[in-house]
C-alpha cells in the first residue's frame, strides 16, 4: 500500500512536470507573455494580475491552445503511466486516480481561465489517456510474465 501511495505521488509529480514544461515552453518561448504579466499560480494573485493574464490568453492563436491541450493530456497520460508502472498492484486504479485528479485540476482551470470553448474537449480526454496508460502497463506486465 505504501508503494502504491508513493507511486501515485510520483505519477502526479511526473505529470505536473510534463504539464509545466509544455505550458512554460508556450508562455516563455513560443508565445511569450508581455513584460509584467505573470501566470496565476496561486490563490494570492490579484484581480489586476488575473486581468492581465486573461488579456494575454484572449490574444493567443489556436496553436498556443493546442500546446496547452498537449500539456494537460500529457499530464494525465505520463502521470498515469508512471503511477501504474511504479505501483506494486492495481495499475489501472493508480492510472485512473491520476486521471481523476488531473481532471479535477482541469475543471478548476477552466473555471478560472477563460479559454476558447472548444478546449472543453480536453476534459473527457484526461480519463481516456489515463485509461490508456493503465492499459499499456497492464499489457506490459502480462507480456513480462
C-alpha positions as CSV (number, residue, x, y, z in Angstrom):
1,X,0.0,0.0,0.0
2,X,2.8,2.4,0.8
3,X,4.5,1.6,-2.5
4,X,1.2,2.4,-4.3
5,X,0.9,5.7,-2.5
6,X,4.4,6.7,-3.3
7,X,3.8,5.6,-6.9
8,X,0.7,7.8,-7.0
9,X,2.7,10.8,-5.7
10,X,5.5,10.1,-8.2
11,X,2.9,9.9,-11.0
12,X,1.3,13.2,-10.0
13,X,4.7,14.9,-9.8
14,X,5.9,13.5,-13.2
15,X,2.6,14.5,-14.8
16,X,2.8,18.0,-13.4
17,X,6.4,18.2,-14.6
18,X,5.3,17.5,-18.2
19,X,2.4,19.9,-17.9
20,X,4.6,22.8,-16.6
21,X,7.3,22.1,-19.1
22,X,4.9,22.5,-22.0
23,X,3.0,25.4,-20.5
24,X,6.2,27.2,-19.8
25,X,7.5,26.5,-23.3
26,X,4.3,28.0,-24.6
27,X,4.3,31.1,-22.3
28,X,8.0,31.9,-22.4
29,X,9.3,30.7,-25.7
30,X,6.7,30.1,-28.4
31,X,4.2,32.8,-27.4
32,X,5.9,35.0,-24.8
33,X,3.8,36.8,-22.3
34,X,4.1,40.6,-22.3
35,X,6.5,42.0,-19.7
36,X,4.9,42.3,-16.3
37,X,2.3,39.6,-17.0
38,X,2.5,36.7,-14.6
39,X,1.0,33.2,-14.7
40,X,-1.7,32.9,-12.0
41,X,-0.1,30.1,-9.9
42,X,-1.6,30.7,-6.5
43,X,-4.6,31.9,-4.8
44,X,-2.8,35.1,-3.9
45,X,-3.0,36.5,-7.5
46,X,-4.6,39.9,-7.6
47,X,-7.5,40.7,-9.9
48,X,-5.2,43.0,-11.8
49,X,-2.8,40.2,-12.4
50,X,-5.6,37.9,-13.5
51,X,-7.0,40.6,-15.9
52,X,-3.5,41.0,-17.5
53,X,-3.2,37.2,-17.8
54,X,-6.7,36.9,-19.3
55,X,-5.9,39.6,-21.8
56,X,-2.8,37.6,-22.8
57,X,-4.9,34.4,-23.2
58,X,-7.5,36.1,-25.3
59,X,-4.9,37.2,-27.9
60,X,-3.3,33.7,-28.3
61,X,-3.6,31.8,-31.6
62,X,-5.2,28.4,-31.8
63,X,-1.7,26.8,-31.9
64,X,-1.0,28.0,-28.4
65,X,-4.1,26.3,-27.1
66,X,-3.0,23.0,-28.9
67,X,0.2,23.1,-26.9
68,X,-1.8,23.7,-23.7
69,X,-4.1,20.8,-24.7
70,X,-1.0,18.6,-25.2
71,X,0.3,19.7,-21.8
72,X,-2.9,18.8,-19.9
73,X,-3.3,15.5,-21.7
74,X,0.4,14.7,-21.3
75,X,0.0,15.3,-17.6
76,X,-2.7,12.7,-17.3
77,X,-1.0,10.2,-19.6
78,X,2.5,10.4,-18.3
79,X,1.4,10.7,-14.7
80,X,-1.0,7.8,-15.0
81,X,1.7,5.6,-16.6
82,X,4.4,6.5,-14.0
83,X,2.0,5.7,-11.2
84,X,0.8,2.4,-12.8
85,X,4.4,1.4,-13.6
86,X,5.8,2.1,-10.1
87,X,2.9,0.7,-8.1
88,X,3.0,-2.8,-6.6
89,X,-0.5,-3.7,-7.6
90,X,-3.7,-2.3,-9.3
91,X,-2.1,-0.3,-12.1
92,X,-5.4,0.7,-13.6
93,X,-6.6,2.1,-10.3
94,X,-3.4,4.1,-9.9
95,X,-3.5,5.5,-13.5
96,X,-7.2,6.4,-13.2
97,X,-6.6,8.1,-9.9
98,X,-4.0,10.3,-11.6
99,X,-6.6,10.9,-14.4
100,X,-9.3,11.9,-12.0
101,X,-7.1,14.3,-10.0
102,X,-5.9,15.8,-13.3
103,X,-9.5,16.1,-14.4
104,X,-10.4,18.0,-11.2
105,X,-7.4,20.3,-11.8
106,X,-8.6,20.8,-15.4
107,X,-12.1,21.7,-14.3
108,X,-10.7,24.2,-11.8
109,X,-8.5,25.7,-14.5
110,X,-11.5,26.0,-16.9
111,X,-13.5,27.8,-14.2
112,X,-10.6,30.3,-13.6
113,X,-9.1,31.0,-17.0
114,X,-11.4,31.7,-19.9
115,X,-10.1,29.9,-23.0
116,X,-11.8,29.0,-26.2
117,X,-15.0,26.9,-25.8
118,X,-13.5,24.1,-27.9
119,X,-10.9,23.5,-25.1
120,X,-13.7,21.7,-23.1
121,X,-13.0,18.7,-25.4
122,X,-9.9,18.0,-23.2
123,X,-11.9,17.2,-20.1
124,X,-13.0,13.7,-21.0
125,X,-9.6,13.1,-22.6
126,X,-8.0,13.2,-19.1
127,X,-9.7,9.9,-18.3
128,X,-9.2,8.4,-21.7
129,X,-5.5,8.8,-21.7
130,X,-5.1,7.8,-18.1
131,X,-7.0,4.6,-19.0
132,X,-4.7,4.1,-22.0
133,X,-1.7,4.5,-19.7
134,X,-3.0,1.9,-17.3
135,X,-3.9,-0.5,-20.1
136,X,-0.4,-0.1,-21.5
137,X,1.1,-1.0,-18.2
138,X,-1.2,-4.0,-17.7
139,X,-0.2,-5.3,-21.1
140,X,3.5,-4.7,-20.4
141,X,3.2,-6.7,-17.1
142,X,1.3,-9.5,-18.8
143,X,3.9,-9.9,-21.5
144,X,6.7,-9.8,-18.9
145,X,5.2,-12.8,-17.4
